[in-house]
Amino acid sequence: MGDRFWTIDPIDGTKGFLRNDQYAIALALIVEGRVDVAALACPVLDKGKSSTFLAVRGEGPGPCCRPDDEIRSR
């Protein structure tokens, strides 16, 4: 498969998705067997509000690690 590839879990929490409840979409860049970049989108995490999380190896969480409505207000 190579030393570098993307992996996705399109619906993490299938039961929640089917009930129109909490679920997530996970995406990661794998380099030499380690996660270098990861993103997690939670469309209905808290009372219908969506949240997006991002992390980069060596840098920690990125600037979008807040509920989406807080990002828009900045």
N, CA, C, O and CB atoms as a CASP TS submission, in Angstrom:
PFRMAT TS
TARGET T0000
AUTHOR 0000-0000-0000
METHOD Language model
MODEL 1
PARENT N/A
ATOM      1  N   MET     1       0.811  -1.199   0.000  1.00  0.00           N
ATOM      2  CA  MET     1       0.000   0.000   0.000  1.00  0.00           C
ATOM      3  C   MET     1       0.857   1.267   0.000  1.00  0.00           C
ATOM      4  O   MET     1       0.358   2.334  -0.355  1.00  0.00           O
ATOM      5  CB  MET     1      -0.924  -0.004   1.198  1.00  0.00           C
ATOM      6  N   GLY     2       2.112   1.181   0.382  1.00  0.00           N
ATOM      7  CA  GLY     2       2.974   2.353   0.395  1.00  0.00           C
ATOM      8  C   GLY     2       3.154   2.904   1.789  1.00  0.00           C
ATOM      9  O   GLY     2       2.522   2.450   2.742  1.00  0.00           O
ATOM     10  N   ASP     3       4.023   3.886   1.893  1.00  0.00           N
ATOM     11  CA  ASP     3       4.343   4.465   3.192  1.00  0.00           C
ATOM     12  C   ASP     3       3.428   5.608   3.582  1.00  0.00           C
ATOM     13  O   ASP     3       3.473   6.076   4.720  1.00  0.00           O
ATOM     14  CB  ASP     3       5.755   4.941   3.197  1.00  0.00           C
ATOM     15  N   ARG     4       2.593   6.069   2.651  1.00  0.00           N
ATOM     16  CA  ARG     4       1.754   7.245   2.913  1.00  0.00           C
ATOM     17  C   ARG     4       0.380   7.032   2.269  1.00  0.00           C
ATOM     18  O   ARG     4       0.277   6.778   1.069  1.00  0.00           O
ATOM     19  CB  ARG     4       2.429   8.554   2.364  1.00  0.00           C
ATOM     20  N   PHE     5      -0.681   7.142   3.094  1.00  0.00           N
ATOM     21  CA  PHE     5      -2.027   6.990   2.552  1.00  0.00           C
ATOM     22  C   PHE     5      -3.045   7.659   3.473  1.00  0.00           C
ATOM     23  O   PHE     5      -2.779   7.906   4.649  1.00  0.00           O
ATOM     24  CB  PHE     5      -2.371   5.499   2.361  1.00  0.00           C
ATOM     25  N   TRP     6      -4.207   7.942   2.911  1.00  0.00           N
ATOM     26  CA  TRP     6      -5.331   8.502   3.658  1.00  0.00           C
ATOM     27  C   TRP     6      -6.273   7.367   4.035  1.00  0.00           C
ATOM     28  O   TRP     6      -6.430   6.408   3.278  1.00  0.00           O
ATOM     29  CB  TRP     6      -6.078   9.598   2.827  1.00  0.00           C
ATOM     30  N   THR     7      -6.889   7.473   5.185  1.00  0.00           N
ATOM     31  CA  THR     7      -7.920   6.521   5.585  1.00  0.00           C
ATOM     32  C   THR     7      -9.133   7.301   6.099  1.00  0.00           C
ATOM     33  O   THR     7      -8.983   8.368   6.694  1.00  0.00           O
ATOM     34  CB  THR     7      -7.384   5.533   6.676  1.00  0.00           C
ATOM     35  N   ILE     8     -10.326   6.768   5.868  1.00  0.00           N
ATOM     36  CA  ILE     8     -11.549   7.464   6.269  1.00  0.00           C
ATOM     37  C   ILE     8     -12.528   6.466   6.887  1.00  0.00           C
ATOM     38  O   ILE     8     -12.654   5.327   6.438  1.00  0.00           O
ATOM     39  CB  ILE     8     -12.197   8.186   5.054  1.00  0.00           C
ATOM     40  N   ASP     9     -13.200   6.920   7.904  1.00  0.00           N
ATOM     41  CA  ASP     9     -14.349   6.202   8.452  1.00  0.00           C
ATOM     42  C   ASP     9     -15.537   7.115   8.171  1.00  0.00           C
ATOM     43  O   ASP     9     -15.763   8.064   8.922  1.00  0.00           O
ATOM     44  CB  ASP     9     -14.186   5.868  10.023  1.00  0.00           C
ATOM     45  N   PRO    10     -16.302   6.857   7.112  1.00  0.00           N
ATOM     46  CA  PRO    10     -17.339   7.797   6.689  1.00  0.00           C
ATOM     47  C   PRO    10     -18.484   7.958   7.681  1.00  0.00           C
ATOM     48  O   PRO    10     -19.099   9.022   7.749  1.00  0.00           O
ATOM     49  CB  PRO    10     -17.892   7.362   5.381  1.00  0.00           C
ATOM     50  N   ILE    11     -18.779   6.906   8.453  1.00  0.00           N
ATOM     51  CA  ILE    11     -19.824   7.036   9.477  1.00  0.00           C
ATOM     52  C   ILE    11     -19.382   6.242  10.701  1.00  0.00           C
ATOM     53  O   ILE    11     -19.623   5.038  10.787  1.00  0.00           O
ATOM     54  CB  ILE    11     -21.223   6.530   8.946  1.00  0.00           C
ATOM     55  N   ASP    12     -18.735   6.920  11.643  1.00  0.00           N
ATOM     56  CA  ASP    12     -18.360   6.309  12.911  1.00  0.00           C
ATOM     57  C   ASP    12     -19.538   6.516  13.855  1.00  0.00           C
ATOM     58  O   ASP    12     -19.770   7.630  14.323  1.00  0.00           O
ATOM     59  CB  ASP    12     -17.020   6.926  13.496  1.00  0.00           C
ATOM     60  N   GLY    13     -20.268   5.470  14.131  1.00  0.00           N
ATOM     61  CA  GLY    13     -21.485   5.582  14.929  1.00  0.00           C
ATOM     62  C   GLY    13     -22.702   5.361  14.055  1.00  0.00           C
ATOM     63  O   GLY    13     -23.599   6.203  14.002  1.00  0.00           O
ATOM     64  N   THR    14     -22.734   4.229  13.368  1.00  0.00           N
ATOM     65  CA  THR    14     -23.818   3.957  12.419  1.00  0.00           C
ATOM     66  C   THR    14     -25.194   4.004  13.074  1.00  0.00           C
ATOM     67  O   THR    14     -26.140   4.539  12.497  1.00  0.00           O
ATOM     68  CB  THR    14     -23.611   2.603  11.773  1.00  0.00           C
ATOM     69  N   LYS    15     -25.307   3.442  14.285  1.00  0.00           N
ATOM     70  CA  LYS    15     -26.610   3.458  14.962  1.00  0.00           C
ATOM     71  C   LYS    15     -27.067   4.889  15.234  1.00  0.00           C
ATOM     72  O   LYS    15     -28.238   5.215  15.040  1.00  0.00           O
ATOM     73  CB  LYS    15     -26.542   2.667  16.282  1.00  0.00           C
ATOM     74  N   GLY    16     -26.149   5.741  15.683  1.00  0.00           N
ATOM     75  CA  GLY    16     -26.489   7.140  15.912  1.00  0.00           C
ATOM     76  C   GLY    16     -26.907   7.836  14.631  1.00  0.00           C
ATOM     77  O   GLY    16     -27.857   8.619  14.629  1.00  0.00           O
ATOM     78  N   PHE    17     -26.203   7.557  13.540  1.00  0.00           N
ATOM     79  CA  PHE    17     -26.535   8.135  12.245  1.00  0.00           C
ATOM     80  C   PHE    17     -27.945   7.732  11.818  1.00  0.00           C
ATOM     81  O   PHE    17     -28.732   8.569  11.375  1.00  0.00           O
ATOM     82  CB  PHE    17     -25.512   7.700  11.187  1.00  0.00           C
ATOM     83  N   LEU    18     -28.255   6.450  11.954  1.00  0.00           N
ATOM     84  CA  LEU    18     -29.570   5.955  11.554  1.00  0.00           C
ATOM     85  C   LEU    18     -30.698   6.534  12.408  1.00  0.00           C
ATOM     86  O   LEU    18     -31.828   6.665  11.937  1.00  0.00           O
ATOM     87  CB  LEU    18     -29.595   4.443  11.636  1.00  0.00           C
ATOM     88  N   ARG    19     -30.395   6.882  13.660  1.00  0.00           N
ATOM     89  CA  ARG    19     -31.401   7.484  14.553  1.00  0.00           C
ATOM     90  C   ARG    19     -31.396   9.010  14.477  1.00  0.00           C
ATOM     91  O   ARG    19     -32.106   9.674  15.232  1.00  0.00           O
ATOM     92  CB  ARG    19     -31.154   7.044  15.997  1.00  0.00           C
ATOM     93  N   ASN    20     -30.586   9.569  13.552  1.00  0.00           N
ATOM     94  CA  ASN    20     -30.419  11.023  13.452  1.00  0.00           C
ATOM     95  C   ASN    20     -29.897  11.599  14.772  1.00  0.00           C
ATOM     96  O   ASN    20     -30.340  12.649  15.237  1.00  0.00           O
ATOM     97  CB  ASN    20     -31.758  11.696  13.069  1.00  0.00           C
ATOM     98  N   ASP    21     -28.941  10.875  15.354  1.00  0.00           N
ATOM     99  CA  ASP    21     -28.322  11.245  16.620  1.00  0.00           C
ATOM    100  C   ASP    21     -26.828  11.469  16.374  1.00  0.00           C
ATOM    101  O   ASP    21     -26.435  11.778  15.249  1.00  0.00           O
ATOM    102  CB  ASP    21     -28.559  10.142  17.715  1.00  0.00           C
ATOM    103  N   GLN    22     -26.011  11.324  17.378  1.00  0.00           N
ATOM    104  CA  GLN    22     -24.578  11.598  17.252  1.00  0.00           C
ATOM    105  C   GLN    22     -23.864  10.567  16.390  1.00  0.00           C
ATOM    106  O   GLN    22     -24.115   9.366  16.491  1.00  0.00           O
ATOM    107  CB  GLN    22     -23.936  11.643  18.621  1.00  0.00           C
ATOM    108  N   TYR    23     -22.972  11.061  15.543  1.00  0.00           N
ATOM    109  CA  TYR    23     -22.067  10.233  14.756  1.00  0.00           C
ATOM    110  C   TYR    23     -20.906  11.127  14.330  1.00  0.00           C
ATOM    111  O   TYR    23     -20.942  12.339  14.546  1.00  0.00           O
ATOM    112  CB  TYR    23     -22.797   9.587  13.509  1.00  0.00           C
ATOM    113  N   ALA    24     -19.890  10.542  13.732  1.00  0.00           N
ATOM    114  CA  ALA    24     -18.716  11.317  13.326  1.00  0.00           C
ATOM    115  C   ALA    24     -18.184  10.810  11.995  1.00  0.00           C
ATOM    116  O   ALA    24     -18.455   9.682  11.583  1.00  0.00           O
ATOM    117  CB  ALA    24     -17.615  11.246  14.402  1.00  0.00           C
ATOM    118  N   ILE    25     -17.418  11.673  11.333  1.00  0.00           N
ATOM    119  CA  ILE    25     -16.679  11.319  10.126  1.00  0.00           C
ATOM    120  C   ILE    25     -15.211  11.525  10.465  1.00  0.00           C
ATOM    121  O   ILE    25     -14.800  12.622  10.841  1.00  0.00           O
ATOM    122  CB  ILE    25     -17.128  12.185   8.864  1.00  0.00           C
ATOM    123  N   ALA    26     -14.425  10.463  10.331  1.00  0.00           N
ATOM    124  CA  ALA    26     -13.009  10.527  10.711  1.00  0.00           C
ATOM    125  C   ALA    26     -12.128  10.375   9.470  1.00  0.00           C
ATOM    126  O   ALA    26     -12.396   9.546   8.601  1.00  0.00           O
ATOM    127  CB  ALA    26     -12.669   9.426  11.754  1.00  0.00           C
ATOM    128  N   LEU    27     -11.080  11.184   9.403  1.00  0.00           N
ATOM    129  CA  LEU    27     -10.133  11.168   8.291  1.00  0.00           C
ATOM    130  C   LEU    27      -8.730  11.283   8.864  1.00  0.00           C
ATOM    131  O   LEU    27      -8.490  12.080   9.771  1.00  0.00           O
ATOM    132  CB  LEU    27     -10.422  12.321   7.273  1.00  0.00           C
ATOM    133  N   ALA    28      -7.802  10.489   8.338  1.00  0.00           N
ATOM    134  CA  ALA    28      -6.423  10.546   8.835  1.00  0.00           C
ATOM    135  C   ALA    28      -5.433  10.304   7.710  1.00  0.00           C
ATOM    136  O   ALA    28      -5.688   9.525   6.792  1.00  0.00           O
ATOM    137  CB  ALA    28      -6.208   9.519   9.954  1.00  0.00           C
ATOM    138  N   LEU    29      -4.292  10.990   7.797  1.00  0.00           N
ATOM    139  CA  LEU    29      -3.162  10.744   6.906  1.00  0.00           C
ATOM    140  C   LEU    29      -2.164   9.883   7.675  1.00  0.00           C
ATOM    141  O   LEU    29      -1.646  10.294   8.713  1.00  0.00           O
ATOM    142  CB  LEU    29      -2.501  12.094   6.408  1.00  0.00           C
ATOM    143  N   ILE    30      -1.901   8.682   7.155  1.00  0.00           N
ATOM    144  CA  ILE    30      -0.979   7.742   7.780  1.00  0.00           C
ATOM    145  C   ILE    30       0.343   7.810   7.018  1.00  0.00           C
ATOM    146  O   ILE    30       0.368   7.636   5.799  1.00  0.00           O
ATOM    147  CB  ILE    30      -1.562   6.280   7.788  1.00  0.00           C
ATOM    148  N   VAL    31       1.437   8.063   7.731  1.00  0.00           N
ATOM    149  CA  VAL    31       2.766   8.113   7.125  1.00  0.00           C
ATOM    150  C   VAL    31       3.658   7.154   7.906  1.00  0.00           C
ATOM    151  O   VAL    31       3.848   7.304   9.113  1.00  0.00           O
ATOM    152  CB  VAL    31       3.356   9.580   7.127  1.00  0.00           C
ATOM    153  N   GLU    32       4.199   6.170   7.199  1.00  0.00           N
ATOM    154  CA  GLU    32       5.068   5.160   7.810  1.00  0.00           C
ATOM    155  C   GLU    32       4.439   4.548   9.060  1.00  0.00           C
ATOM    156  O   GLU    32       5.116   4.361  10.071  1.00  0.00           O
ATOM    157  CB  GLU    32       6.419   5.774   8.161  1.00  0.00           C
ATOM    158  N   GLY    33       3.133   4.233   8.988  1.00  0.00           N
ATOM    159  CA  GLY    33       2.441   3.559  10.068  1.00  0.00           C
ATOM    160  C   GLY    33       1.972   4.429  11.216  1.00  0.00           C
ATOM    161  O   GLY    33       1.427   3.915  12.193  1.00  0.00           O
ATOM    162  N   ARG    34       2.173   5.756  11.120  1.00  0.00           N
ATOM    163  CA  ARG    34       1.754   6.670  12.192  1.00  0.00           C
ATOM    164  C   ARG    34       0.780   7.697  11.640  1.00  0.00           C
ATOM    165  O   ARG    34       0.870   8.097  10.479  1.00  0.00           O
ATOM    166  CB  ARG    34       2.978   7.377  12.830  1.00  0.00           C
ATOM    167  N   VAL    35      -0.149   8.118  12.485  1.00  0.00           N
ATOM    168  CA  VAL    35      -1.093   9.167  12.092  1.00  0.00           C
ATOM    169  C   VAL    35      -0.359  10.503  12.142  1.00  0.00           C
ATOM    170  O   VAL    35       0.127  10.898  13.201  1.00  0.00           O
ATOM    171  CB  VAL    35      -2.362   9.182  13.025  1.00  0.00           C
ATOM    172  N   ASP    36      -0.271  11.204  11.009  1.00  0.00           N
ATOM    173  CA  ASP    36       0.382  12.516  10.967  1.00  0.00           C
ATOM    174  C   ASP    36      -0.625  13.660  10.998  1.00  0.00           C
ATOM    175  O   ASP    36      -0.351  14.714  11.572  1.00  0.00           O
ATOM    176  CB  ASP    36       1.245  12.630   9.721  1.00  0.00           C
ATOM    177  N   VAL    37      -1.774  13.457  10.390  1.00  0.00           N
ATOM    178  CA  VAL    37      -2.831  14.467  10.381  1.00  0.00           C
ATOM    179  C   VAL    37      -4.151  13.733  10.625  1.00  0.00           C
ATOM    180  O   VAL    37      -4.398  12.677  10.044  1.00  0.00           O
ATOM    181  CB  VAL    37      -2.858  15.279   9.016  1.00  0.00           C
ATOM    182  N   ALA    38      -4.992  14.301  11.485  1.00  0.00           N
ATOM    183  CA  ALA    38      -6.289  13.683  11.752  1.00  0.00           C
ATOM    184  C   ALA    38      -7.359  14.752  11.833  1.00  0.00           C
ATOM    185  O   ALA    38      -7.137  15.834  12.377  1.00  0.00           O
ATOM    186  CB  ALA    38      -6.251  12.860  13.053  1.00  0.00           C
ATOM    187  N   ALA    39      -8.522  14.436  11.286  1.00  0.00           N
ATOM    188  CA  ALA    39      -9.671  15.345  11.348  1.00  0.00           C
ATOM    189  C   ALA    39     -10.895  14.525  11.749  1.00  0.00           C
ATOM    190  O   ALA    39     -11.065  13.381  11.327  1.00  0.00           O
ATOM    191  CB  ALA    39      -9.904  16.080   9.971  1.00  0.00           C
ATOM    192  N   LEU    40     -11.732  15.132  12.563  1.00  0.00           N
ATOM    193  CA  LEU    40     -12.954  14.491  13.018  1.00  0.00           C
ATOM    194  C   LEU    40     -14.078  15.513  12.929  1.00  0.00           C
ATOM    195  O   LEU    40     -14.009  16.579  13.540  1.00  0.00           O
ATOM    196  CB  LEU    40     -12.803  13.937  14.472  1.00  0.00           C
ATOM    197  N   ALA    41     -15.103  15.185  12.171  1.00  0.00           N
ATOM    198  CA  ALA    41     -16.270  16.063  12.050  1.00  0.00           C
ATOM    199  C   ALA    41     -17.437  15.396  12.752  1.00  0.00           C
ATOM    200  O   ALA    41     -17.736  14.227  12.511  1.00  0.00           O
ATOM    201  CB  ALA    41     -16.614  16.363  10.550  1.00  0.00           C
ATOM    202  N   CYS    42     -18.092  16.147  13.619  1.00  0.00           N
ATOM    203  CA  CYS    42     -19.245  15.650  14.379  1.00  0.00           C
ATOM    204  C   CYS    42     -20.434  16.542  14.040  1.00  0.00           C
ATOM    205  O   CYS    42     -20.621  17.581  14.673  1.00  0.00           O
ATOM    206  CB  CYS    42     -18.960  15.640  15.937  1.00  0.00           C
ATOM    207  N   PRO    43     -21.242  16.154  13.053  1.00  0.00           N
ATOM    208  CA  PRO    43     -22.320  17.018  12.577  1.00  0.00           C
ATOM    209  C   PRO    43     -23.385  17.367  13.616  1.00  0.00           C
ATOM    210  O   PRO    43     -23.962  18.453  13.553  1.00  0.00           O
ATOM    211  CB  PRO    43     -22.977  16.372  11.428  1.00  0.00           C
ATOM    212  N   VAL    44     -23.658  16.481  14.563  1.00  0.00           N
ATOM    213  CA  VAL    44     -24.682  16.766  15.581  1.00  0.00           C
ATOM    214  C   VAL    44     -24.154  16.378  16.962  1.00  0.00           C
ATOM    215  O   VAL    44     -24.759  15.561  17.656  1.00  0.00           O
ATOM    216  CB  VAL    44     -26.010  16.000  15.268  1.00  0.00           C
ATOM    217  N   LEU    45     -23.036  16.962  17.352  1.00  0.00           N
ATOM    218  CA  LEU    45     -22.380  16.577  18.592  1.00  0.00           C
ATOM    219  C   LEU    45     -23.139  17.021  19.832  1.00  0.00           C
ATOM    220  O   LEU    45     -23.339  16.227  20.751  1.00  0.00           O
ATOM    221  CB  LEU    45     -20.998  17.140  18.627  1.00  0.00           C
ATOM    222  N   ASP    46     -23.559  18.262  19.871  1.00  0.00           N
ATOM    223  CA  ASP    46     -24.163  18.803  21.089  1.00  0.00           C
ATOM    224  C   ASP    46     -25.430  19.582  20.748  1.00  0.00           C
ATOM    225  O   ASP    46     -25.357  20.708  20.257  1.00  0.00           O
ATOM    226  CB  ASP    46     -23.161  19.707  21.841  1.00  0.00           C
ATOM    227  N   LYS    47     -26.587  18.982  21.008  1.00  0.00           N
ATOM    228  CA  LYS    47     -27.877  19.644  20.779  1.00  0.00           C
ATOM    229  C   LYS    47     -27.998  20.185  19.355  1.00  0.00           C
ATOM    230  O   LYS    47     -28.470  21.302  19.145  1.00  0.00           O
ATOM    231  CB  LYS    47     -28.068  20.782  21.779  1.00  0.00           C
ATOM    232  N   GLY    48     -27.570  19.389  18.388  1.00  0.00           N
ATOM    233  CA  GLY    48     -27.695  19.777  16.990  1.00  0.00           C
ATOM    234  C   GLY    48     -26.583  20.651  16.456  1.00  0.00           C
ATOM    235  O   GLY    48     -26.554  20.936  15.259  1.00  0.00           O
ATOM    236  N   LYS    49     -25.650  21.093  17.317  1.00  0.00           N
ATOM    237  CA  LYS    49     -24.521  21.900  16.846  1.00  0.00           C
ATOM    238  C   LYS    49     -23.424  20.977  16.331  1.00  0.00           C
ATOM    239  O   LYS    49     -23.189  19.905  16.890  1.00  0.00           O
ATOM    240  CB  LYS    49     -23.978  22.820  17.978  1.00  0.00           C
ATOM    241  N   SER    50     -22.763  21.395  15.279  1.00  0.00           N
ATOM    242  CA  SER    50     -21.674  20.583  14.737  1.00  0.00           C
ATOM    243  C   SER    50     -20.340  21.052  15.299  1.00  0.00           C
ATOM    244  O   SER    50     -20.179  22.209  15.688  1.00  0.00           O
ATOM    245  CB  SER    50     -21.658  20.645  13.197  1.00  0.00           C
ATOM    246  N   SER    51     -19.390  20.128  15.330  1.00  0.00           N
ATOM    247  CA  SER    51     -18.035  20.434  15.771  1.00  0.00           C
ATOM    248  C   SER    51     -17.055  19.753  14.836  1.00  0.00           C
ATOM    249  O   SER    51     -17.328  18.678  14.303  1.00  0.00           O
ATOM    250  CB  SER    51     -17.803  19.985  17.240  1.00  0.00           C
ATOM    251  N   THR    52     -15.905  20.395  14.642  1.00  0.00           N
ATOM    252  CA  THR    52     -14.841  19.840  13.818  1.00  0.00           C
ATOM    253  C   THR    52     -13.548  19.911  14.612  1.00  0.00           C
ATOM    254  O   THR    52     -13.243  20.929  15.233  1.00  0.00           O
ATOM    255  CB  THR    52     -14.713  20.600  12.459  1.00  0.00           C
ATOM    256  N   PHE    53     -12.791  18.821  14.585  1.00  0.00           N
ATOM    257  CA  PHE    53     -11.543  18.741  15.331  1.00  0.00           C
ATOM    258  C   PHE    53     -10.420  18.382  14.372  1.00  0.00           C
ATOM    259  O   PHE    53     -10.614  17.590  13.450  1.00  0.00           O
ATOM    260  CB  PHE    53     -11.641  17.704  16.483  1.00  0.00           C
ATOM    261  N   LEU    54      -9.247  18.965  14.588  1.00  0.00           N
ATOM    262  CA  LEU    54      -8.092  18.735  13.723  1.00  0.00           C
ATOM    263  C   LEU    54      -6.849  18.638  14.595  1.00  0.00           C
ATOM    264  O   LEU    54      -6.701  19.388  15.560  1.00  0.00           O
ATOM    265  CB  LEU    54      -7.942  19.870  12.658  1.00  0.00           C
ATOM    266  N   ALA    55      -5.953  17.711  14.252  1.00  0.00           N
ATOM    267  CA  ALA    55      -4.678  17.605  14.963  1.00  0.00           C
ATOM    268  C   ALA    55      -3.591  17.247  13.964  1.00  0.00           C
ATOM    269  O   ALA    55      -3.828  16.517  13.002  1.00  0.00           O
ATOM    270  CB  ALA    55      -4.752  16.545  16.105  1.00  0.00           C
ATOM    271  N   VAL    56      -2.385  17.777  14.210  1.00  0.00           N
ATOM    272  CA  VAL    56      -1.223  17.509  13.374  1.00  0.00           C
ATOM    273  C   VAL    56      -0.107  17.022  14.290  1.00  0.00           C
ATOM    274  O   VAL    56       0.172  17.642  15.316  1.00  0.00           O
ATOM    275  CB  VAL    56      -0.786  18.784  12.559  1.00  0.00           C
ATOM    276  N   ARG    57       0.535  15.910  13.922  1.00  0.00           N
ATOM    277  CA  ARG    57       1.620  15.358  14.739  1.00  0.00           C
ATOM    278  C   ARG    57       2.669  16.432  15.017  1.00  0.00           C
ATOM    279  O   ARG    57       3.134  17.114  14.103  1.00  0.00           O
ATOM    280  CB  ARG    57       2.270  14.140  14.037  1.00  0.00           C
ATOM    281  N   GLY    58       3.030  16.569  16.272  1.00  0.00           N
ATOM    282  CA  GLY    58       4.052  17.529  16.683  1.00  0.00           C
ATOM    283  C   GLY    58       3.523  18.932  16.920  1.00  0.00           C
ATOM    284  O   GLY    58       4.231  19.766  17.485  1.00  0.00           O
ATOM    285  N   GLU    59       2.293  19.213  16.502  1.00  0.00           N
ATOM    286  CA  GLU    59       1.718  20.548  16.674  1.00  0.00           C
ATOM    287  C   GLU    59       0.488  20.542  17.564  1.00  0.00           C
ATOM    288  O   GLU    59       0.043  21.602  18.005  1.00  0.00           O
ATOM    289  CB  GLU    59       1.363  21.133  15.332  1.00  0.00           C
ATOM    290  N   GLY    60      -0.070  19.363  17.835  1.00  0.00           N
ATOM    291  CA  GLY    60      -1.258  19.275  18.671  1.00  0.00           C
ATOM    292  C   GLY    60      -2.500  19.700  17.926  1.00  0.00           C
ATOM    293  O   GLY    60      -2.518  19.742  16.696  1.00  0.00           O
ATOM    294  N   PRO    61      -3.552  20.020  18.687  1.00  0.00           N
ATOM    295  CA  PRO    61      -4.823  20.392  18.066  1.00  0.00           C
ATOM    296  C   PRO    61      -4.708  21.668  17.240  1.00  0.00           C
ATOM    297  O   PRO    61      -3.977  22.593  17.591  1.00  0.00           O
ATOM    298  CB  PRO    61      -5.890  20.567  19.130  1.00  0.00           C
ATOM    299  N   GLY    62      -5.444  21.693  16.140  1.00  0.00           N
ATOM    300  CA  GLY    62      -5.443  22.863  15.266  1.00  0.00           C
ATOM    301  C   GLY    62      -6.464  23.896  15.686  1.00  0.00           C
ATOM    302  O   GLY    62      -7.176  23.696  16.671  1.00  0.00           O
ATOM    303  N   PRO    63      -6.550  24.995  14.960  1.00  0.00           N
ATOM    304  CA  PRO    63      -7.419  26.114  15.328  1.00  0.00           C
ATOM    305  C   PRO    63      -8.904  25.832  15.192  1.00  0.00           C
ATOM    306  O   PRO    63      -9.718  26.620  15.673  1.00  0.00           O
ATOM    307  CB  PRO    63      -7.083  27.290  14.498  1.00  0.00           C
ATOM    308  N   CYS    64      -9.287  24.725  14.549  1.00  0.00           N
ATOM    309  CA  CYS    64     -10.719  24.487  14.379  1.00  0.00           C
ATOM    310  C   CYS    64     -11.267  23.552  15.456  1.00  0.00           C
ATOM    311  O   CYS    64     -12.306  22.922  15.254  1.00  0.00           O
ATOM    312  CB  CYS    64     -10.994  23.905  12.995  1.00  0.00           C
ATOM    313  N   CYS    65     -10.607  23.457  16.555  1.00  0.00           N
ATOM    314  CA  CYS    65     -11.053  22.546  17.619  1.00  0.00           C
ATOM    315  C   CYS    65     -12.044  23.220  18.554  1.00  0.00           C
ATOM    316  O   CYS    65     -11.900  23.170  19.775  1.00  0.00           O
ATOM    317  CB  CYS    65      -9.857  22.035  18.420  1.00  0.00           C
ATOM    318  N   ARG    66     -13.029  23.838  17.974  1.00  0.00           N
ATOM    319  CA  ARG    66     -14.113  24.504  18.711  1.00  0.00           C
ATOM    320  C   ARG    66     -15.406  24.217  17.968  1.00  0.00           C
ATOM    321  O   ARG    66     -15.372  23.878  16.786  1.00  0.00           O
ATOM    322  CB  ARG    66     -13.864  26.062  18.848  1.00  0.00           C
ATOM    323  N   PRO    67     -16.545  24.344  18.635  1.00  0.00           N
ATOM    324  CA  PRO    67     -17.796  24.198  17.888  1.00  0.00           C
ATOM    325  C   PRO    67     -17.829  25.168  16.707  1.00  0.00           C
ATOM    326  O   PRO    67     -17.307  26.279  16.799  1.00  0.00           O
ATOM    327  CB  PRO    67     -19.013  24.438  18.812  1.00  0.00           C
ATOM    328  N   ASP    68     -18.437  24.751  15.605  1.00  0.00           N
ATOM    329  CA  ASP    68     -18.447  25.552  14.380  1.00  0.00           C
ATOM    330  C   ASP    68     -18.999  26.959  14.578  1.00  0.00           C
ATOM    331  O   ASP    68     -18.525  27.898  13.938  1.00  0.00           O
ATOM    332  CB  ASP    68     -19.252  24.850  13.327  1.00  0.00           C
ATOM    333  N   ASP    69     -19.993  27.125  15.453  1.00  0.00           N
ATOM    334  CA  ASP    69     -20.544  28.471  15.618  1.00  0.00           C
ATOM    335  C   ASP    69     -19.523  29.409  16.255  1.00  0.00           C
ATOM    336  O   ASP    69     -19.590  30.616  16.021  1.00  0.00           O
ATOM    337  CB  ASP    69     -21.818  28.425  16.469  1.00  0.00           C
ATOM    338  N   GLU    70     -18.575  28.900  17.054  1.00  0.00           N
ATOM    339  CA  GLU    70     -17.522  29.745  17.600  1.00  0.00           C
ATOM    340  C   GLU    70     -16.523  30.125  16.518  1.00  0.00           C
ATOM    341  O   GLU    70     -15.996  31.237  16.527  1.00  0.00           O
ATOM    342  CB  GLU    70     -16.811  29.037  18.753  1.00  0.00           C
ATOM    343  N   ILE    71     -16.256  29.217  15.590  1.00  0.00           N
ATOM    344  CA  ILE    71     -15.334  29.514  14.497  1.00  0.00           C
ATOM    345  C   ILE    71     -15.903  30.646  13.642  1.00  0.00           C
ATOM    346  O   ILE    71     -15.182  31.580  13.291  1.00  0.00           O
ATOM    347  CB  ILE    71     -15.075  28.249  13.632  1.00  0.00           C
ATOM    348  N   ARG    72     -17.183  30.567  13.308  1.00  0.00           N
ATOM    349  CA  ARG    72     -17.813  31.580  12.465  1.00  0.00           C
ATOM    350  C   ARG    72     -17.819  32.953  13.126  1.00  0.00           C
ATOM    351  O   ARG    72     -17.801  33.973  12.437  1.00  0.00           O
ATOM    352  CB  ARG    72     -19.233  31.168  12.129  1.00  0.00           C
ATOM    353  N   SER    73     -17.845  32.987  14.462  1.00  0.00           N
ATOM    354  CA  SER    73     -17.947  34.280  15.140  1.00  0.00           C
ATOM    355  C   SER    73     -16.621  35.024  15.188  1.00  0.00           C
ATOM    356  O   SER    73     -16.593  36.196  15.561  1.00  0.00           O
ATOM    357  CB  SER    73     -18.464  34.084  16.543  1.00  0.00           C
ATOM    358  N   ARG    74     -15.520  34.372  14.818  1.00  0.00           N
ATOM    359  CA  ARG    74     -14.207  35.027  14.863  1.00  0.00           C
ATOM    360  C   ARG    74     -13.858  35.712  13.578  1.00  0.00           C
ATOM    361  O   ARG    74     -12.786  36.306  13.467  1.00  0.00           O
ATOM    362  CB  ARG    74     -13.143  34.036  15.193  1.00  0.00           C
TER
END
